[in-house]
Amino acid sequence: MHAHSLAPRPADGLLGVAGRLYAASFKRCLPLALIGTLLSTAAGAYASARVGALSSRAGALLNIDLNAPDRLMEAFGDLIERAHVLVRSPGVWASYLGAALVVLAFHGALIARQDAVAHERPDSLPGALSGALRRLPSILLVLAIIAVAAAVAVLVLRIASAGGLAVLTLFGLAVTWAAIWLWGRLQLWLVTMFTENLDAVGALRRSWSLVRGHWLRASALTTVPYLIIFALSSLASLGAGAAGGWLRGDTTAAPVLETLISLLSGALTLPMLPAVWLALYRQLLSAGQSARSGV
């Protein structure tokens, strides 16, 4: 597939462009996706183990009688308190940041490889990995900024919980909307960091500028891949569970087959978001250039 067939065109749909880019770059991205899936799965499992207490408490919240507002308020307050404790826990933060750092670094490496395919540039697996390693400090700084924002949000909700359920609900909705809006404006920071060689602050600013005036369309379209990835991951989990049940008597083959299914699912889905982000970036960049030239 040639670069001209991957070039953004006004009549093209974002998902169509992203799909062609995903298909054209899949063979080149597969080894990177396999390595990234292995590392991110290990890091994610470690992070999940560190927050088991909070997860069990959050699950218990779903069983609360909504007709008992006092109990609901108490549960919300307790959940916020536990989250506040986690904010102050270096071990938990380190595990979460480590898992996120692995995923984002490999997403960035995939973006670099997909961008090379789109422009018919030669590249290599070692080159993509070394490029991701060079940008680890910038990725870590962005994650630190996000962590500070999350800590502030938790603190706001903790303070709001003292005002009662109505105040907590109002502030909870406000914090949720602010998070969604900021996510939409800043969702291209990783693409701009890897394609334009920007630092953390420069990448965030560039994403903010590119999405200006396109927030609703960009956010709506980029939500679709998340749903697709969730559906495929769920099917893979069901398949792995079924395989484990089928081979229940074989203590060696069952975990191996489950691991292979999870690995295959991760290798298929890990390059999806980078392809969508890169397609969106290229379309917005093209739209901006057309607007400046008066076309």
C-alpha positions in Angstrom: 0.0 0.0 0.0 1.5 3.3 -1.1 1.8 6.5 0.8 -0.6 8.3 -1.5 -3.4 5.8 -0.6 -2.8 6.7 3.1 -2.8 10.4 2.6 -5.7 12.2 4.4 -8.4 13.4 2.1 -11.4 15.7 3.1 -13.9 13.1 1.9 -12.3 10.3 3.9 -13.7 9.2 7.3 -11.3 9.1 10.1 -11.9 5.4 10.9 -11.4 4.5 7.3 -8.1 6.2 7.1 -7.1 4.7 10.4 -8.1 1.2 9.2 -6.0 1.5 6.1 -3.0 2.7 8.1 -3.5 -0.2 10.6 -3.6 -2.7 7.8 -0.7 -1.3 5.9 1.6 -1.1 9.0 0.4 -4.3 10.8 3.2 -6.5 9.6 5.8 -4.0 10.6 4.2 -3.3 14.0 3.5 -6.9 15.0 6.8 -7.7 16.7 6.6 -4.4 18.6 3.0 -5.1 19.6 3.9 -8.6 20.9 6.8 -7.2 23.1 4.6 -4.3 24.3 1.7 -6.7 25.2 4.0 -8.9 27.2 5.5 -6.1 29.2 2.3 -4.1 29.6 0.4 -7.2 30.8 3.1 -7.9 33.4 3.2 -4.3 34.6 -0.6 -4.0 34.7 -0.9 -7.2 36.7 1.5 -5.9 39.3 -0.3 -2.6 39.5 -3.7 -4.3 39.9 -2.3 -6.4 42.7 -1.2 -3.3 44.6 -4.7 -1.9 44.6 -6.8 -5.0 45.3 -8.3 -3.5 48.5 -9.7 -0.4 46.6 -11.0 -2.6 43.8 -12.9 -4.8 46.2 -14.4 -1.8 47.9 -15.5 -0.2 44.6 -17.2 -3.5 43.6 -19.0 -3.6 47.0 -20.3 -0.1 46.3 -22.5 -1.5 43.5 -24.5 -3.6 46.0 -25.5 -0.6 48.1 -29.3 0.1 48.5 -29.9 3.4 46.6 -32.9 4.0 48.9 -30.5 4.4 51.8 -28.7 7.7 51.1 -26.9 7.6 54.4 -25.2 4.3 53.5 -24.5 5.6 50.0 -22.9 8.7 51.4 -20.8 6.8 53.8 -19.6 4.4 51.1 -18.7 7.3 48.8 -16.8 9.0 51.5 -15.0 5.8 52.4 -14.1 5.2 48.7 -12.8 8.8 48.4 -10.8 8.4 51.6 -9.2 5.2 50.2 -8.4 6.9 47.0 -6.8 9.7 49.0 -4.7 7.2 50.8 -3.6 5.7 47.5 -2.6 9.2 46.3 -0.2 9.3 49.2 1.2 5.8 48.6 4.5 5.9 46.7 4.3 2.1 46.0 0.9 2.3 44.3 1.7 5.4 42.3 5.0 3.8 41.2 3.2 0.7 40.0 0.5 2.6 38.2 3.0 5.0 36.6 5.2 2.1 35.6 2.4 0.3 33.9 1.2 3.5 32.1 4.8 4.3 31.1 5.2 0.9 29.4 1.9 1.2 27.5 2.6 4.8 26.3 6.2 4.1 25.4 5.1 1.3 23.1 2.2 3.3 21.8 4.7 5.9 20.9 7.0 3.4 19.2 4.0 2.1 17.2 3.2 5.7 16.1 6.7 6.1 14.9 6.5 2.9 12.8 3.0 3.7 11.5 4.1 7.2 10.5 7.1 5.8 8.7 4.7 3.5 6.7 2.4 6.4 5.9 5.4 8.4 4.5 7.2 5.4 3.0 10.2 6.0 5.2 12.5 3.2 6.1 12.7 2.4 9.8 13.6 -0.5 12.1 12.4 -2.1 15.3 15.5 -1.1 17.3 15.1 2.4 16.0 11.5 2.6 17.2 12.4 1.2 20.6 15.4 3.5 21.0 13.2 6.5 20.0 10.7 5.5 22.7 13.5 5.2 25.3 14.7 8.7 24.5 11.3 10.1 25.1 10.7 8.3 28.4 11.5 11.4 30.5 9.0 13.5 28.5 6.3 10.8 28.8 7.0 10.5 32.5 6.6 14.3 32.9 3.2 14.2 31.2 2.1 11.3 33.4 3.3 13.4 36.4 1.1 16.3 35.3 -1.9 13.9 34.9 -1.2 12.5 38.4 -1.1 15.9 40.0 -4.4 16.8 38.3 -6.0 13.5 39.5 -4.7 14.1 43.0 -6.3 17.6 42.9 -9.6 16.1 41.7 -9.6 13.5 44.5 -8.9 16.3 47.0 -11.8 18.4 45.7 -14.2 15.4 45.9 -13.0 14.7 49.4 -13.8 18.2 50.5 -17.1 18.2 48.6 -18.2 15.0 50.4 -18.4 17.0 53.7 -21.3 19.0 52.1 -23.6 16.0 51.6 -24.6 13.8 48.8 -26.1 16.5 46.6 -22.9 18.6 46.8 -20.7 15.5 46.2 -22.8 14.5 43.1 -22.6 18.0 41.7 -18.8 18.2 42.1 -18.4 14.7 40.8 -20.3 15.5 37.6 -18.2 18.7 37.2 -14.9 16.9 37.7 -16.0 14.1 35.3 -17.0 16.6 32.6 -13.7 18.6 33.1 -11.7 15.3 32.7 -13.6 14.3 29.5 -13.1 17.8 28.0 -9.4 17.9 28.8 -8.9 14.4 27.5 -10.5 15.5 24.2 -8.2 18.5 23.8 -5.0 16.7 24.9 -5.5 13.3 23.3 -2.9 13.9 20.5 0.0 14.8 22.8 1.7 11.4 22.2 1.4 11.7 18.5 2.8 15.2 18.4 5.7 14.2 20.7 6.8 11.3 18.4 6.0 12.9 15.0 7.2 16.5 15.7 9.9 15.6 18.3 8.4 17.8 21.0 8.9 17.8 24.7 6.1 17.2 27.2 4.8 20.8 27.5 5.2 21.4 23.8 3.3 18.2 22.9 0.4 19.1 25.2 0.3 22.6 23.7 0.4 21.2 20.2 -2.5 18.8 20.8 -4.5 21.6 22.4 -4.0 23.8 19.3 -4.8 21.0 16.8 -8.0 19.9 18.4 -9.3 23.5 18.8 -12.7 23.7 17.0 -12.8 19.9 16.4 -13.3 18.7 20.0 -16.8 17.1 19.5 -16.0 15.3 16.2 -12.5 14.2 17.3 -13.7 12.9 20.7 -16.7 11.1 19.3 -14.8 9.3 16.6 -11.9 8.3 18.8 -14.3 6.8 21.3 -15.2 4.1 18.7 -11.8 2.3 18.8 -12.0 2.2 22.6 -15.3 0.3 22.3 -13.8 -2.0 19.7 -10.8 -2.7 21.8 -12.9 -3.4 24.8 -15.1 -5.8 22.9 -12.2 -7.7 21.4 -10.5 -7.8 24.8 -13.7 -9.1 26.4 -14.0 -11.8 23.7 -10.4 -12.8 24.2 -10.9 -13.1 27.9 -14.0 -15.3 27.4 -12.0 -17.4 24.9 -9.1 -17.7 27.4 -11.6 -18.7 30.1 -13.3 -21.3 27.9 -9.9 -22.7 26.8 -8.9 -23.0 30.5 -12.1 -24.8 31.3 -11.8 -27.1 28.4 -8.2 -28.1 29.4 -8.9 -28.0 33.1 -7.2 -31.3 33.7 -4.0 -30.2 31.9 -2.2 -27.9 34.3 0.5 -27.2 31.6 -1.5 -26.7 28.4 -4.3 -24.6 29.9 -2.2 -21.6 31.1 -0.1 -21.7 28.0 -3.2 -21.6 25.8 -4.7 -18.8 27.9 -1.5 -16.8 27.6 -1.3 -17.3 23.9 -4.9 -16.1 23.4 -4.3 -13.0 25.5 -1.0 -12.3 23.7 -2.7 -12.6 20.3 -5.5 -10.2 21.4 -3.0 -7.7 22.7 -0.9 -7.8 19.6 -4.1 -7.2 17.5 -5.4 -4.3 19.6 -2.3 -2.5 20.8 -1.7 -0.8 17.4 -5.3 0.3 17.0 -5.3 3.5 19.1 -2.0 4.7 17.7 -3.4 4.3 14.2 -6.5 6.3 15.1 -4.5 9.0 16.8 -2.1 9.3 13.9 -5.0 9.4 11.4 -6.7 12.1 13.4 -3.5 14.1 13.7 -2.9 14.0 10.0 -6.4 15.0 9.2 -6.4 17.9 11.6 -3.0 19.0 10.3 -4.2 18.9 6.7 -7.4 20.8 7.7 -5.3 23.5 9.4 -3.0 23.8 6.4 -6.0 24.1 4.0 -7.5 26.8 6.3 -4.3 28.8 6.3 -4.0 28.6 2.5 -7.6 29.6 2.0 -8.6 26.3 0.3 
